[in-house]
Amino acid sequence: MLVGTTVGFTLGLRGAGGAIAPVPLLMLALDLSPQDAMGISLGAISVAAMVGVFLRLHHRPPVWRSACWLCSHR
């Protein structure tokens, strides 16, 4: 529970870009291989991102005009 809470807190503070931050914690605390720790971290980020998308869609309609503008101006 402590490791999960710490990883969740770290990911929440750093966002998806911080997916690599919990890898050393998972390796040291749970004695995981680097590949397993990276997979768990990226899986947690994927789930958190999908939850965020669904909550956003539930509360507000998507802003397609802004999304199309951002995609066309890369």
Predicted model as a PDB file, atoms N, CA, C, CB and O in Angstrom, pLDDT in the B-factor column:
MODEL        1                                                                  
ATOM      1  N   MET A   1       0.827  -1.191   0.000  1.00 75.00           N  
ATOM      2  CA  MET A   1       0.000   0.000   0.000  1.00 75.00           C  
ATOM      3  C   MET A   1       0.869   1.251   0.000  1.00 75.00           C  
ATOM      4  CB  MET A   1      -0.940   0.000   1.207  1.00 75.00           C  
ATOM      5  O   MET A   1       0.568   2.222  -0.695  1.00 75.00           O  
ATOM      6  N   LEU A   2       1.929   1.228   0.767  1.00 80.00           N  
ATOM      7  CA  LEU A   2       2.799   2.405   0.850  1.00 80.00           C  
ATOM      8  C   LEU A   2       3.461   2.689  -0.488  1.00 80.00           C  
ATOM      9  CB  LEU A   2       3.866   2.209   1.931  1.00 80.00           C  
ATOM     10  O   LEU A   2       3.525   3.841  -0.918  1.00 80.00           O  
ATOM     11  N   VAL A   3       3.954   1.647  -1.149  1.00 75.00           N  
ATOM     12  CA  VAL A   3       4.594   1.840  -2.454  1.00 75.00           C  
ATOM     13  C   VAL A   3       3.575   2.342  -3.467  1.00 75.00           C  
ATOM     14  CB  VAL A   3       5.241   0.525  -2.950  1.00 75.00           C  
ATOM     15  O   VAL A   3       3.873   3.260  -4.232  1.00 75.00           O  
ATOM     16  N   GLY A   4       2.388   1.765  -3.489  1.00 72.00           N  
ATOM     17  CA  GLY A   4       1.344   2.204  -4.413  1.00 72.00           C  
ATOM     18  C   GLY A   4       0.935   3.646  -4.188  1.00 72.00           C  
ATOM     19  O   GLY A   4       0.737   4.398  -5.142  1.00 72.00           O  
ATOM     20  N   THR A   5       0.808   4.029  -2.936  1.00 74.00           N  
ATOM     21  CA  THR A   5       0.455   5.410  -2.615  1.00 74.00           C  
ATOM     22  C   THR A   5       1.557   6.361  -3.037  1.00 74.00           C  
ATOM     23  CB  THR A   5       0.176   5.561  -1.123  1.00 74.00           C  
ATOM     24  O   THR A   5       1.279   7.423  -3.595  1.00 74.00           O  
ATOM     25  N   THR A   6       2.795   5.997  -2.778  1.00 76.00           N  
ATOM     26  CA  THR A   6       3.924   6.849  -3.143  1.00 76.00           C  
ATOM     27  C   THR A   6       4.032   6.978  -4.661  1.00 76.00           C  
ATOM     28  CB  THR A   6       5.232   6.287  -2.562  1.00 76.00           C  
ATOM     29  O   THR A   6       4.249   8.076  -5.174  1.00 76.00           O  
ATOM     30  N   VAL A   7       3.883   5.875  -5.377  1.00 71.00           N  
ATOM     31  CA  VAL A   7       3.942   5.920  -6.842  1.00 71.00           C  
ATOM     32  C   VAL A   7       2.787   6.759  -7.382  1.00 71.00           C  
ATOM     33  CB  VAL A   7       3.896   4.487  -7.442  1.00 71.00           C  
ATOM     34  O   VAL A   7       2.996   7.585  -8.270  1.00 71.00           O  
ATOM     35  N   GLY A   8       1.595   6.569  -6.875  1.00 71.00           N  
ATOM     36  CA  GLY A   8       0.450   7.352  -7.316  1.00 71.00           C  
ATOM     37  C   GLY A   8       0.626   8.837  -7.051  1.00 71.00           C  
ATOM     38  O   GLY A   8       0.277   9.666  -7.892  1.00 71.00           O  
ATOM     39  N   PHE A   9       1.155   9.173  -5.906  1.00 74.00           N  
ATOM     40  CA  PHE A   9       1.399  10.571  -5.556  1.00 74.00           C  
ATOM     41  C   PHE A   9       2.444  11.175  -6.488  1.00 74.00           C  
ATOM     42  CB  PHE A   9       1.855  10.693  -4.087  1.00 74.00           C  
ATOM     43  O   PHE A   9       2.284  12.297  -6.969  1.00 74.00           O  
ATOM     44  N   THR A  10       3.505  10.430  -6.736  1.00 71.00           N  
ATOM     45  CA  THR A  10       4.566  10.910  -7.625  1.00 71.00           C  
ATOM     46  C   THR A  10       4.042  11.124  -9.034  1.00 71.00           C  
ATOM     47  CB  THR A  10       5.735   9.924  -7.647  1.00 71.00           C  
ATOM     48  O   THR A  10       4.333  12.144  -9.658  1.00 71.00           O  
ATOM     49  N   LEU A  11       3.271  10.168  -9.538  1.00 68.00           N  
ATOM     50  CA  LEU A  11       2.720  10.305 -10.884  1.00 68.00           C  
ATOM     51  C   LEU A  11       1.725  11.453 -10.958  1.00 68.00           C  
ATOM     52  CB  LEU A  11       2.051   9.006 -11.319  1.00 68.00           C  
ATOM     53  O   LEU A  11       1.664  12.161 -11.964  1.00 68.00           O  
ATOM     54  N   GLY A  12       0.955  11.638  -9.911  1.00 69.00           N  
ATOM     55  CA  GLY A  12      -0.006  12.739  -9.898  1.00 69.00           C  
ATOM     56  C   GLY A  12       0.672  14.093  -9.916  1.00 69.00           C  
ATOM     57  O   GLY A  12       0.175  15.026 -10.547  1.00 69.00           O  
ATOM     58  N   LEU A  13       1.795  14.214  -9.237  1.00 71.00           N  
ATOM     59  CA  LEU A  13       2.512  15.485  -9.214  1.00 71.00           C  
ATOM     60  C   LEU A  13       3.218  15.781 -10.530  1.00 71.00           C  
ATOM     61  CB  LEU A  13       3.517  15.488  -8.091  1.00 71.00           C  
ATOM     62  O   LEU A  13       3.268  16.932 -10.965  1.00 71.00           O  
ATOM     63  N   ARG A  14       3.751  14.772 -11.151  1.00 67.00           N  
ATOM     64  CA  ARG A  14       4.593  14.979 -12.322  1.00 67.00           C  
ATOM     65  C   ARG A  14       3.870  14.773 -13.642  1.00 67.00           C  
ATOM     66  CB  ARG A  14       5.763  14.067 -12.261  1.00 67.00           C  
ATOM     67  O   ARG A  14       4.389  15.172 -14.684  1.00 67.00           O  
ATOM     68  N   GLY A  15       2.702  14.171 -13.635  1.00 63.00           N  
ATOM     69  CA  GLY A  15       1.971  13.937 -14.872  1.00 63.00           C  
ATOM     70  C   GLY A  15       2.570  12.792 -15.663  1.00 63.00           C  
ATOM     71  O   GLY A  15       3.404  12.040 -15.159  1.00 63.00           O  
ATOM     72  N   ALA A  16       2.139  12.669 -16.903  1.00 55.00           N  
ATOM     73  CA  ALA A  16       2.590  11.553 -17.742  1.00 55.00           C  
ATOM     74  C   ALA A  16       4.083  11.618 -18.010  1.00 55.00           C  
ATOM     75  CB  ALA A  16       1.834  11.544 -19.060  1.00 55.00           C  
ATOM     76  O   ALA A  16       4.716  10.579 -18.198  1.00 55.00           O  
ATOM     77  N   GLY A  17       4.662  12.817 -18.033  1.00 60.00           N  
ATOM     78  CA  GLY A  17       6.100  12.954 -18.250  1.00 60.00           C  
ATOM     79  C   GLY A  17       6.911  12.382 -17.108  1.00 60.00           C  
ATOM     80  O   GLY A  17       8.099  12.100 -17.266  1.00 60.00           O  
ATOM     81  N   GLY A  18       6.284  12.208 -15.970  1.00 63.00           N  
ATOM     82  CA  GLY A  18       6.975  11.670 -14.807  1.00 63.00           C  
ATOM     83  C   GLY A  18       6.843  10.172 -14.667  1.00 63.00           C  
ATOM     84  O   GLY A  18       7.068   9.630 -13.585  1.00 63.00           O  
ATOM     85  N   ALA A  19       6.481   9.494 -15.741  1.00 66.00           N  
ATOM     86  CA  ALA A  19       6.277   8.049 -15.676  1.00 66.00           C  
ATOM     87  C   ALA A  19       7.560   7.308 -15.338  1.00 66.00           C  
ATOM     88  CB  ALA A  19       5.725   7.540 -16.989  1.00 66.00           C  
ATOM     89  O   ALA A  19       7.515   6.200 -14.803  1.00 66.00           O  
ATOM     90  N   ILE A  20       8.690   7.904 -15.643  1.00 72.00           N  
ATOM     91  CA  ILE A  20       9.962   7.244 -15.374  1.00 72.00           C  
ATOM     92  C   ILE A  20      10.380   7.411 -13.901  1.00 72.00           C  
ATOM     93  CB  ILE A  20      11.050   7.805 -16.303  1.00 72.00           C  
ATOM     94  O   ILE A  20      11.202   6.639 -13.408  1.00 72.00           O  
ATOM     95  N   ALA A  21       9.834   8.392 -13.209  1.00 74.00           N  
ATOM     96  CA  ALA A  21      10.237   8.669 -11.829  1.00 74.00           C  
ATOM     97  C   ALA A  21       9.988   7.509 -10.864  1.00 74.00           C  
ATOM     98  CB  ALA A  21       9.510   9.880 -11.335  1.00 74.00           C  
ATOM     99  O   ALA A  21      10.845   7.261 -10.015  1.00 74.00           O  
ATOM    100  N   PRO A  22       8.871   6.783 -10.940  1.00 78.00           N  
ATOM    101  CA  PRO A  22       8.646   5.701  -9.983  1.00 78.00           C  
ATOM    102  C   PRO A  22       9.422   4.422 -10.281  1.00 78.00           C  
ATOM    103  CB  PRO A  22       7.196   5.382  -9.935  1.00 78.00           C  
ATOM    104  O   PRO A  22       9.415   3.496  -9.470  1.00 78.00           O  
ATOM    105  N   VAL A  23      10.095   4.356 -11.437  1.00 84.00           N  
ATOM    106  CA  VAL A  23      10.797   3.120 -11.797  1.00 84.00           C  
ATOM    107  C   VAL A  23      11.834   2.736 -10.753  1.00 84.00           C  
ATOM    108  CB  VAL A  23      11.467   3.271 -13.155  1.00 84.00           C  
ATOM    109  O   VAL A  23      11.836   1.587 -10.310  1.00 84.00           O  
ATOM    110  N   PRO A  24      12.724   3.650 -10.334  1.00 86.00           N  
ATOM    111  CA  PRO A  24      13.687   3.248  -9.294  1.00 86.00           C  
ATOM    112  C   PRO A  24      13.014   2.849  -7.979  1.00 86.00           C  
ATOM    113  CB  PRO A  24      14.663   4.382  -9.032  1.00 86.00           C  
ATOM    114  O   PRO A  24      13.475   1.938  -7.292  1.00 86.00           O  
ATOM    115  N   LEU A  25      11.923   3.534  -7.637  1.00 83.00           N  
ATOM    116  CA  LEU A  25      11.202   3.198  -6.409  1.00 83.00           C  
ATOM    117  C   LEU A  25      10.626   1.790  -6.494  1.00 83.00           C  
ATOM    118  CB  LEU A  25      10.080   4.216  -6.144  1.00 83.00           C  
ATOM    119  O   LEU A  25      10.730   1.016  -5.543  1.00 83.00           O  
ATOM    120  N   LEU A  26      10.025   1.460  -7.621  1.00 86.00           N  
ATOM    121  CA  LEU A  26       9.482   0.114  -7.797  1.00 86.00           C  
ATOM    122  C   LEU A  26      10.592  -0.937  -7.787  1.00 86.00           C  
ATOM    123  CB  LEU A  26       8.689   0.029  -9.105  1.00 86.00           C  
ATOM    124  O   LEU A  26      10.411  -2.026  -7.242  1.00 86.00           O  
ATOM    125  N   MET A  27      11.725  -0.617  -8.382  1.00 90.00           N  
ATOM    126  CA  MET A  27      12.839  -1.567  -8.419  1.00 90.00           C  
ATOM    127  C   MET A  27      13.396  -1.816  -7.016  1.00 90.00           C  
ATOM    128  CB  MET A  27      13.954  -1.049  -9.346  1.00 90.00           C  
ATOM    129  O   MET A  27      13.668  -2.956  -6.639  1.00 90.00           O  
ATOM    130  N   LEU A  28      13.561  -0.744  -6.256  1.00 90.00           N  
ATOM    131  CA  LEU A  28      14.148  -0.896  -4.924  1.00 90.00           C  
ATOM    132  C   LEU A  28      13.163  -1.459  -3.907  1.00 90.00           C  
ATOM    133  CB  LEU A  28      14.667   0.436  -4.438  1.00 90.00           C  
ATOM    134  O   LEU A  28      13.504  -2.359  -3.140  1.00 90.00           O  
ATOM    135  N   ALA A  29      11.948  -0.933  -3.902  1.00 88.00           N  
ATOM    136  CA  ALA A  29      10.992  -1.324  -2.867  1.00 88.00           C  
ATOM    137  C   ALA A  29      10.410  -2.716  -3.095  1.00 88.00           C  
ATOM    138  CB  ALA A  29       9.873  -0.316  -2.800  1.00 88.00           C  
ATOM    139  O   ALA A  29      10.166  -3.455  -2.141  1.00 88.00           O  
ATOM    140  N   LEU A  30      10.189  -3.071  -4.362  1.00 90.00           N  
ATOM    141  CA  LEU A  30       9.537  -4.341  -4.653  1.00 90.00           C  
ATOM    142  C   LEU A  30      10.471  -5.351  -5.308  1.00 90.00           C  
ATOM    143  CB  LEU A  30       8.348  -4.109  -5.538  1.00 90.00           C  
ATOM    144  O   LEU A  30      10.051  -6.452  -5.663  1.00 90.00           O  
ATOM    145  N   ASP A  31      11.731  -4.978  -5.468  1.00 92.00           N  
ATOM    146  CA  ASP A  31      12.754  -5.852  -6.061  1.00 92.00           C  
ATOM    147  C   ASP A  31      12.318  -6.351  -7.439  1.00 92.00           C  
ATOM    148  CB  ASP A  31      13.040  -7.050  -5.133  1.00 92.00           C  
ATOM    149  O   ASP A  31      12.401  -7.540  -7.744  1.00 92.00           O  
ATOM    150  N   LEU A  32      11.853  -5.407  -8.262  1.00 92.00           N  
ATOM    151  CA  LEU A  32      11.429  -5.726  -9.625  1.00 92.00           C  
ATOM    152  C   LEU A  32      12.573  -5.501 -10.604  1.00 92.00           C  
ATOM    153  CB  LEU A  32      10.209  -4.878 -10.027  1.00 92.00           C  
ATOM    154  O   LEU A  32      13.492  -4.729 -10.331  1.00 92.00           O  
ATOM    155  N   SER A  33      12.512  -6.172 -11.733  1.00 94.00           N  
ATOM    156  CA  SER A  33      13.480  -5.919 -12.799  1.00 94.00           C  
ATOM    157  C   SER A  33      13.138  -4.570 -13.438  1.00 94.00           C  
ATOM    158  CB  SER A  33      13.471  -7.077 -13.871  1.00 94.00           C  
ATOM    159  O   SER A  33      12.006  -4.100 -13.322  1.00 94.00           O  
ATOM    160  N   PRO A  34      14.107  -3.947 -14.108  1.00 92.00           N  
ATOM    161  CA  PRO A  34      13.800  -2.662 -14.759  1.00 92.00           C  
ATOM    162  C   PRO A  34      12.658  -2.764 -15.768  1.00 92.00           C  
ATOM    163  CB  PRO A  34      15.036  -2.129 -15.457  1.00 92.00           C  
ATOM    164  O   PRO A  34      11.844  -1.847 -15.872  1.00 92.00           O  
ATOM    165  N   GLN A  35      12.589  -3.866 -16.509  1.00 92.00           N  
ATOM    166  CA  GLN A  35      11.524  -4.027 -17.497  1.00 92.00           C  
ATOM    167  C   GLN A  35      10.155  -4.107 -16.829  1.00 92.00           C  
ATOM    168  CB  GLN A  35      11.768  -5.277 -18.343  1.00 92.00           C  
ATOM    169  O   GLN A  35       9.191  -3.508 -17.305  1.00 92.00           O  
ATOM    170  N   ASP A  36      10.072  -4.843 -15.733  1.00 92.00           N  
ATOM    171  CA  ASP A  36       8.793  -4.954 -15.021  1.00 92.00           C  
ATOM    172  C   ASP A  36       8.394  -3.616 -14.408  1.00 92.00           C  
ATOM    173  CB  ASP A  36       8.877  -6.032 -13.924  1.00 92.00           C  
ATOM    174  O   ASP A  36       7.225  -3.233 -14.460  1.00 92.00           O  
ATOM    175  N   ALA A  37       9.353  -2.908 -13.832  1.00 90.00           N  
ATOM    176  CA  ALA A  37       9.061  -1.615 -13.212  1.00 90.00           C  
ATOM    177  C   ALA A  37       8.591  -0.606 -14.255  1.00 90.00           C  
ATOM    178  CB  ALA A  37      10.300  -1.079 -12.478  1.00 90.00           C  
ATOM    179  O   ALA A  37       7.667   0.166 -13.999  1.00 90.00           O  
ATOM    180  N   MET A  38       9.225  -0.609 -15.435  1.00 86.00           N  
ATOM    181  CA  MET A  38       8.798   0.311 -16.495  1.00 86.00           C  
ATOM    182  C   MET A  38       7.403  -0.041 -16.996  1.00 86.00           C  
ATOM    183  CB  MET A  38       9.795   0.286 -17.661  1.00 86.00           C  
ATOM    184  O   MET A  38       6.595   0.848 -17.262  1.00 86.00           O  
ATOM    185  N   GLY A  39       7.122  -1.316 -17.124  1.00 87.00           N  
ATOM    186  CA  GLY A  39       5.799  -1.737 -17.576  1.00 87.00           C  
ATOM    187  C   GLY A  39       4.707  -1.334 -16.604  1.00 87.00           C  
ATOM    188  O   GLY A  39       3.646  -0.863 -17.014  1.00 87.00           O  
ATOM    189  N   ILE A  40       4.962  -1.517 -15.325  1.00 86.00           N  
ATOM    190  CA  ILE A  40       3.977  -1.137 -14.311  1.00 86.00           C  
ATOM    191  C   ILE A  40       3.766   0.373 -14.309  1.00 86.00           C  
ATOM    192  CB  ILE A  40       4.422  -1.614 -12.916  1.00 86.00           C  
ATOM    193  O   ILE A  40       2.633   0.847 -14.221  1.00 86.00           O  
ATOM    194  N   SER A  41       4.857   1.124 -14.407  1.00 81.00           N  
ATOM    195  CA  SER A  41       4.760   2.583 -14.404  1.00 81.00           C  
ATOM    196  C   SER A  41       3.993   3.080 -15.624  1.00 81.00           C  
ATOM    197  CB  SER A  41       6.157   3.212 -14.368  1.00 81.00           C  
ATOM    198  O   SER A  41       3.116   3.934 -15.493  1.00 81.00           O  
ATOM    199  N   LEU A  42       4.308   2.565 -16.791  1.00 81.00           N  
ATOM    200  CA  LEU A  42       3.600   2.993 -18.001  1.00 81.00           C  
ATOM    201  C   LEU A  42       2.148   2.526 -17.998  1.00 81.00           C  
ATOM    202  CB  LEU A  42       4.310   2.465 -19.245  1.00 81.00           C  
ATOM    203  O   LEU A  42       1.273   3.220 -18.515  1.00 81.00           O  
ATOM    204  N   GLY A  43       1.890   1.362 -17.423  1.00 83.00           N  
ATOM    205  CA  GLY A  43       0.504   0.906 -17.289  1.00 83.00           C  
ATOM    206  C   GLY A  43      -0.300   1.821 -16.387  1.00 83.00           C  
ATOM    207  O   GLY A  43      -1.452   2.140 -16.682  1.00 83.00           O  
ATOM    208  N   ALA A  44       0.304   2.243 -15.287  1.00 80.00           N  
ATOM    209  CA  ALA A  44      -0.381   3.156 -14.365  1.00 80.00           C  
ATOM    210  C   ALA A  44      -0.665   4.493 -15.043  1.00 80.00           C  
ATOM    211  CB  ALA A  44       0.463   3.376 -13.091  1.00 80.00           C  
ATOM    212  O   ALA A  44      -1.739   5.066 -14.857  1.00 80.00           O  
ATOM    213  N   ILE A  45       0.285   4.991 -15.825  1.00 77.00           N  
ATOM    214  CA  ILE A  45       0.082   6.246 -16.548  1.00 77.00           C  
ATOM    215  C   ILE A  45      -1.042   6.101 -17.571  1.00 77.00           C  
ATOM    216  CB  ILE A  45       1.384   6.686 -17.245  1.00 77.00           C  
ATOM    217  O   ILE A  45      -1.868   7.002 -17.717  1.00 77.00           O  
ATOM    218  N   SER A  46      -1.077   4.974 -18.277  1.00 78.00           N  
ATOM    219  CA  SER A  46      -2.118   4.751 -19.282  1.00 78.00           C  
ATOM    220  C   SER A  46      -3.500   4.741 -18.651  1.00 78.00           C  
ATOM    221  CB  SER A  46      -1.873   3.437 -20.020  1.00 78.00           C  
ATOM    222  O   SER A  46      -4.432   5.354 -19.171  1.00 78.00           O  
ATOM    223  N   VAL A  47      -3.630   4.048 -17.537  1.00 81.00           N  
ATOM    224  CA  VAL A  47      -4.927   3.989 -16.845  1.00 81.00           C  
ATOM    225  C   VAL A  47      -5.319   5.370 -16.341  1.00 81.00           C  
ATOM    226  CB  VAL A  47      -4.878   2.987 -15.669  1.00 81.00           C  
ATOM    227  O   VAL A  47      -6.472   5.777 -16.482  1.00 81.00           O  
ATOM    228  N   ALA A  48      -4.372   6.091 -15.756  1.00 76.00           N  
ATOM    229  CA  ALA A  48      -4.669   7.424 -15.240  1.00 76.00           C  
ATOM    230  C   ALA A  48      -5.070   8.374 -16.368  1.00 76.00           C  
ATOM    231  CB  ALA A  48      -3.459   7.983 -14.484  1.00 76.00           C  
ATOM    232  O   ALA A  48      -5.973   9.193 -16.197  1.00 76.00           O  
ATOM    233  N   ALA A  49      -4.406   8.270 -17.513  1.00 75.00           N  
ATOM    234  CA  ALA A  49      -4.740   9.131 -18.649  1.00 75.00           C  
ATOM    235  C   ALA A  49      -6.140   8.815 -19.178  1.00 75.00           C  
ATOM    236  CB  ALA A  49      -3.699   8.967 -19.772  1.00 75.00           C  
ATOM    237  O   ALA A  49      -6.902   9.730 -19.492  1.00 75.00           O  
ATOM    238  N   MET A  50      -6.479   7.549 -19.277  1.00 80.00           N  
ATOM    239  CA  MET A  50      -7.806   7.185 -19.762  1.00 80.00           C  
ATOM    240  C   MET A  50      -8.903   7.642 -18.802  1.00 80.00           C  
ATOM    241  CB  MET A  50      -7.891   5.680 -19.971  1.00 80.00           C  
ATOM    242  O   MET A  50      -9.957   8.104 -19.239  1.00 80.00           O  
ATOM    243  N   VAL A  51      -8.663   7.515 -17.514  1.00 81.00           N  
ATOM    244  CA  VAL A  51      -9.635   8.003 -16.530  1.00 81.00           C  
ATOM    245  C   VAL A  51      -9.813   9.508 -16.691  1.00 81.00           C  
ATOM    246  CB  VAL A  51      -9.182   7.659 -15.081  1.00 81.00           C  
ATOM    247  O   VAL A  51     -10.937  10.007 -16.642  1.00 81.00           O  
ATOM    248  N   GLY A  52      -8.718  10.232 -16.881  1.00 77.00           N  
ATOM    249  CA  GLY A  52      -8.792  11.673 -17.087  1.00 77.00           C  
ATOM    250  C   GLY A  52      -9.585  12.041 -18.327  1.00 77.00           C  
ATOM    251  O   GLY A  52     -10.381  12.980 -18.305  1.00 77.00           O  
ATOM    252  N   VAL A  53      -9.370  11.301 -19.411  1.00 76.00           N  
ATOM    253  CA  VAL A  53     -10.110  11.560 -20.649  1.00 76.00           C  
ATOM    254  C   VAL A  53     -11.605  11.320 -20.435  1.00 76.00           C  
ATOM    255  CB  VAL A  53      -9.582  10.666 -21.797  1.00 76.00           C  
ATOM    256  O   VAL A  53     -12.426  12.147 -20.831  1.00 76.00           O  
ATOM    257  N   PHE A  54     -11.960  10.211 -19.821  1.00 80.00           N  
ATOM    258  CA  PHE A  54     -13.378   9.913 -19.619  1.00 80.00           C  
ATOM    259  C   PHE A  54     -14.043  10.907 -18.673  1.00 80.00           C  
ATOM    260  CB  PHE A  54     -13.543   8.504 -19.080  1.00 80.00           C  
ATOM    261  O   PHE A  54     -15.197  11.284 -18.879  1.00 80.00           O  
ATOM    262  N   LEU A  55     -13.318  11.335 -17.634  1.00 80.00           N  
ATOM    263  CA  LEU A  55     -13.895  12.342 -16.741  1.00 80.00           C  
ATOM    264  C   LEU A  55     -14.085  13.665 -17.462  1.00 80.00           C  
ATOM    265  CB  LEU A  55     -13.008  12.540 -15.509  1.00 80.00           C  
ATOM    266  O   LEU A  55     -15.088  14.348 -17.260  1.00 80.00           O  
ATOM    267  N   ARG A  56     -13.136  14.025 -18.294  1.00 75.00           N  
ATOM    268  CA  ARG A  56     -13.238  15.270 -19.060  1.00 75.00           C  
ATOM    269  C   ARG A  56     -14.426  15.203 -20.020  1.00 75.00           C  
ATOM    270  CB  ARG A  56     -11.927  15.540 -19.842  1.00 75.00           C  
ATOM    271  O   ARG A  56     -15.191  16.162 -20.125  1.00 75.00           O  
ATOM    272  N   LEU A  57     -14.583  14.088 -20.715  1.00 75.00           N  
ATOM    273  CA  LEU A  57     -15.696  13.945 -21.651  1.00 75.00           C  
ATOM    274  C   LEU A  57     -17.036  13.937 -20.933  1.00 75.00           C  
ATOM    275  CB  LEU A  57     -15.539  12.671 -22.463  1.00 75.00           C  
ATOM    276  O   LEU A  57     -18.040  14.401 -21.474  1.00 75.00           O  
ATOM    277  N   HIS A  58     -17.050  13.409 -19.711  1.00 73.00           N  
ATOM    278  CA  HIS A  58     -18.293  13.340 -18.947  1.00 73.00           C  
ATOM    279  C   HIS A  58     -18.743  14.731 -18.488  1.00 73.00           C  
ATOM    280  CB  HIS A  58     -18.118  12.415 -17.734  1.00 73.00           C  
ATOM    281  O   HIS A  58     -19.939  15.021 -18.471  1.00 73.00           O  
ATOM    282  N   HIS A  59     -17.797  15.582 -18.119  1.00 73.00           N  
ATOM    283  CA  HIS A  59     -18.145  16.884 -17.551  1.00 73.00           C  
ATOM    284  C   HIS A  59     -18.270  17.988 -18.599  1.00 73.00           C  
ATOM    285  CB  HIS A  59     -17.113  17.280 -16.533  1.00 73.00           C  
ATOM    286  O   HIS A  59     -19.070  18.909 -18.439  1.00 73.00           O  
ATOM    287  N   ARG A  60     -17.488  17.897 -19.663  1.00 70.00           N  
ATOM    288  CA  ARG A  60     -17.531  18.924 -20.695  1.00 70.00           C  
ATOM    289  C   ARG A  60     -17.422  18.276 -22.064  1.00 70.00           C  
ATOM    290  CB  ARG A  60     -16.405  19.957 -20.491  1.00 70.00           C  
ATOM    291  O   ARG A  60     -16.765  17.247 -22.219  1.00 70.00           O  
ATOM    292  N   PRO A  61     -18.060  18.872 -23.050  1.00 68.00           N  
ATOM    293  CA  PRO A  61     -17.873  18.341 -24.413  1.00 68.00           C  
ATOM    294  C   PRO A  61     -16.456  18.663 -24.892  1.00 68.00           C  
ATOM    295  CB  PRO A  61     -18.938  18.938 -25.402  1.00 68.00           C  
ATOM    296  O   PRO A  61     -15.865  19.653 -24.461  1.00 68.00           O  
ATOM    297  N   PRO A  62     -15.923  17.846 -25.764  1.00 65.00           N  
ATOM    298  CA  PRO A  62     -14.574  18.119 -26.269  1.00 65.00           C  
ATOM    299  C   PRO A  62     -14.542  19.400 -27.092  1.00 65.00           C  
ATOM    300  CB  PRO A  62     -14.071  16.943 -27.113  1.00 65.00           C  
ATOM    301  O   PRO A  62     -15.538  19.786 -27.703  1.00 65.00           O  
ATOM    302  N   VAL A  63     -13.409  20.036 -27.097  1.00 68.00           N  
ATOM    303  CA  VAL A  63     -13.232  21.278 -27.841  1.00 68.00           C  
ATOM    304  C   VAL A  63     -12.525  20.916 -29.141  1.00 68.00           C  
ATOM    305  CB  VAL A  63     -12.415  22.352 -27.011  1.00 68.00           C  
ATOM    306  O   VAL A  63     -11.300  20.993 -29.236  1.00 68.00           O  
ATOM    307  N   TRP A  64     -13.309  20.522 -30.139  1.00 69.00           N  
ATOM    308  CA  TRP A  64     -12.741  20.014 -31.390  1.00 69.00           C  
ATOM    309  C   TRP A  64     -11.992  21.075 -32.162  1.00 69.00           C  
ATOM    310  CB  TRP A  64     -13.826  19.441 -32.256  1.00 69.00           C  
ATOM    311  O   TRP A  64     -10.973  20.782 -32.787  1.00 69.00           O  
ATOM    312  N   ARG A  65     -12.482  22.310 -32.131  1.00 71.00           N  
ATOM    313  CA  ARG A  65     -11.811  23.366 -32.886  1.00 71.00           C  
ATOM    314  C   ARG A  65     -10.383  23.565 -32.374  1.00 71.00           C  
ATOM    315  CB  ARG A  65     -12.604  24.688 -32.791  1.00 71.00           C  
ATOM    316  O   ARG A  65      -9.450  23.679 -33.170  1.00 71.00           O  
ATOM    317  N   SER A  66     -10.211  23.607 -31.077  1.00 70.00           N  
ATOM    318  CA  SER A  66      -8.871  23.767 -30.504  1.00 70.00           C  
ATOM    319  C   SER A  66      -7.996  22.552 -30.781  1.00 70.00           C  
ATOM    320  CB  SER A  66      -8.962  24.008 -28.998  1.00 70.00           C  
ATOM    321  O   SER A  66      -6.812  22.692 -31.088  1.00 70.00           O  
ATOM    322  N   ALA A  67      -8.573  21.368 -30.675  1.00 69.00           N  
ATOM    323  CA  ALA A  67      -7.809  20.149 -30.920  1.00 69.00           C  
ATOM    324  C   ALA A  67      -7.338  20.092 -32.372  1.00 69.00           C  
ATOM    325  CB  ALA A  67      -8.653  18.908 -30.584  1.00 69.00           C  
ATOM    326  O   ALA A  67      -6.194  19.721 -32.637  1.00 69.00           O  
ATOM    327  N   CYS A  68      -8.204  20.453 -33.308  1.00 73.00           N  
ATOM    328  CA  CYS A  68      -7.814  20.446 -34.727  1.00 73.00           C  
ATOM    329  C   CYS A  68      -6.756  21.490 -35.007  1.00 73.00           C  
ATOM    330  CB  CYS A  68      -9.029  20.689 -35.624  1.00 73.00           C  
ATOM    331  O   CYS A  68      -5.846  21.246 -35.800  1.00 73.00           O  
ATOM    332  N   TRP A  69      -6.853  22.652 -34.374  1.00 74.00           N  
ATOM    333  CA  TRP A  69      -5.853  23.700 -34.573  1.00 74.00           C  
ATOM    334  C   TRP A  69      -4.494  23.240 -34.070  1.00 74.00           C  
ATOM    335  CB  TRP A  69      -6.274  24.996 -33.861  1.00 74.00           C  
ATOM    336  O   TRP A  69      -3.482  23.454 -34.737  1.00 74.00           O  
ATOM    337  N   LEU A  70      -4.461  22.606 -32.893  1.00 70.00           N  
ATOM    338  CA  LEU A  70      -3.189  22.126 -32.350  1.00 70.00           C  
ATOM    339  C   LEU A  70      -2.582  21.044 -33.236  1.00 70.00           C  
ATOM    340  CB  LEU A  70      -3.385  21.590 -30.930  1.00 70.00           C  
ATOM    341  O   LEU A  70      -1.368  21.024 -33.437  1.00 70.00           O  
ATOM    342  N   CYS A  71      -3.400  20.154 -33.764  1.00 74.00           N  
ATOM    343  CA  CYS A  71      -2.884  19.079 -34.617  1.00 74.00           C  
ATOM    344  C   CYS A  71      -2.370  19.613 -35.947  1.00 74.00           C  
ATOM    345  CB  CYS A  71      -3.966  18.036 -34.866  1.00 74.00           C  
ATOM    346  O   CYS A  71      -1.414  19.065 -36.497  1.00 74.00           O  
ATOM    347  N   SER A  72      -2.976  20.660 -36.472  1.00 75.00           N  
ATOM    348  CA  SER A  72      -2.566  21.174 -37.776  1.00 75.00           C  
ATOM    349  C   SER A  72      -1.351  22.081 -37.693  1.00 75.00           C  
ATOM    350  CB  SER A  72      -3.704  21.919 -38.414  1.00 75.00           C  
ATOM    351  O   SER A  72      -0.730  22.361 -38.718  1.00 75.00           O  
ATOM    352  N   HIS A  73      -0.995  22.545 -36.509  1.00 66.00           N  
ATOM    353  CA  HIS A  73       0.138  23.473 -36.334  1.00 66.00           C  
ATOM    354  C   HIS A  73       1.317  22.835 -35.609  1.00 66.00           C  
ATOM    355  CB  HIS A  73      -0.312  24.704 -35.567  1.00 66.00           C  
ATOM    356  O   HIS A  73       1.947  23.471 -34.764  1.00 66.00           O  
ATOM    357  N   ARG A  74       1.612  21.597 -35.933  1.00 56.00           N  
ATOM    358  CA  ARG A  74       2.750  20.946 -35.278  1.00 56.00           C  
ATOM    359  C   ARG A  74       4.028  21.361 -35.899  1.00 56.00           C  
ATOM    360  CB  ARG A  74       2.628  19.452 -35.331  1.00 56.00           C  
ATOM    361  O   ARG A  74       5.094  20.913 -35.477  1.00 56.00           O  
TER     362      ARG A  74                                                      
ENDMDL                                                                          
END                                                                             
